[in-house]
Amino acid sequence: MQVRPATLKDMPSLLTMARQFILEAPNYSSRELNEDALEENLAAVIQGQGAIFVTEHKDALTGGIVCLTTKDWFNNQVIAFEQVFYVVPEYRSTQSAFLLIDSFVSWAKHMNAGRVQCGTTTGINTQGCIRLYNHFGFKEHGTLLDMEL
């Protein structure tokens, strides 16, 4: 298994993985999936708005993480955050998730981020995801609440 930055050539596989992710995630499965918007957003990240790292095994994508930056609202400190992080079910017991988080943290350092933030809002193995982030040194702060309008 290897980890690498995604390219535009990965778009069909990224779209397939995104569809699978949305169908699996209890908090996302009832939301509309606009494939044109999804492709446009992923392409913008790949083309420089941020970074997408993917893991692959035998030429098939097994996971991905979308990495972006912003500035803190009360100063100019750069904050790196993951917008979406997903490993396909059959690869969750492999090193795929570790490789993706490690790449995310390394990328954040390269972007001169002063903080790295992540979370889990999907409803997919929430406690396992928190344990994974804790393994890398992340600390829990607060709770996310969600309301559909």
N, C-alpha and C positions, 0 to 999 in steps of 0.2 A: 504494500500500500504506500502511496506517495501523496504528498500535499503540494499544491502549486497554485499560482494565481489563475483565475478563470480568464478565458479569452472569449471573444465574440463567437468563435467556432463552437464553444460549449453551450450556446444559447438553447438549442433544442433539448439537451439533457437538463439544463437548468430549469426550463419551463416544465418538463416532465416531473422533475423533483419538486418543484413548487406546487404543482397540482396535487401530488401525493401528500405533501405536507399539509396543505389546506384541508384536504379531505380527512386527514387523520386528526387534526387539531380541534378539540371540542370548542375552543374559543373562536376559531376561524371558519369552521365548516359551514356555518350559516351565512357567511359574508359573500358578497358578489366577488367573483374573480374576473377581472378585466384583463385578458391576456395581452392586449395591445399596450395597456399601461404597464403591466408587469415587464414586458420585454423592453419597453422604453426606459423604465427605471433601472433595470439590471444593466442595460447597455450603457447608461450614463455613469453608473458606478464603475464598470469595467473600463470605460474610456477616460477615467481620471477623477471622477467625483469622490471616489473612495477606492475600495478594493474588495474583491470577492476571492476567497480562497476555497478551493475544492480538494476533496480527497478522491482518489480513484484507485480502483483495483481491476486489473485485466481490462483496461480501457473503458470501464464503466464508472460514472460518478457515484460515490457512496455517501457524500455529504458536502455541505457548503456553509460558509459564513459570510455575511455581507457586513463590511466594516466601513464606518463613516466617522467623520469628526465634526465637532461643533465647538463653540466657545461657551464657557460658563456664563450664565446670565448676569453675574455681578462682577466679573472681571474678564480678562482676556486669556485665561488659561484654556489651552486646548484640551478637549475631552474626546477620547475615542469611545465609540459605542458600537455594539453589534445591532444591526437592524433585524436580522433574521439569522438563525442558526439551526441547522437541521441535518440529522444523519438518518439515512434510510434504515428502517427497522432491522433488517438482517445484518447490518454492520454496527449496531450499537454496542455490541460486546467486543469490538475490535478497538484499535488505537485511533480510529478516525476522529472521534470527538476530541481526544487529547491533541492530535496534530493540528486540528482546526483552531482550538483555543490558543495553543502555543503560537501559531502563526498570527493570530489576531493580536496577542500581546506584543509580539515582536514588531508587527506592523505599527502598533500604537507608539512604541518607543521610537521607531523610525520617523514617525510623524511628529515627534517632539511633544506628545501628549503628556500632560501632567497628571491625568486621571484616566482610568479605563472603567467604563460602566457597561454592565450587561444585565439581563434579566430573563425571566421566563414567564410568558403570558399565554402560552399555547394550551396548557392543560395536558401536555404530553410528558409523562414521567417528571413532574415538577420537582419532587424531592431528589431524584437522581441527578437532575440538572443542577440543582443547588449544591449537591455534594461535589459535582464536577467543578463548578466554579470555586467552591471553597478550597478544593485541592490546589488550585492555582493561586490562592491567596486572596480571593475576593471575599468581602465581608457583606453581610446582609444589612441593609438600611431601608426601613420603610416597607410599605406595601402598595402594590398597584391595584387600583379599583377600575372597573370598566362598566360602562353603561351604554346600551344601545338606544339611540333616539329614533 
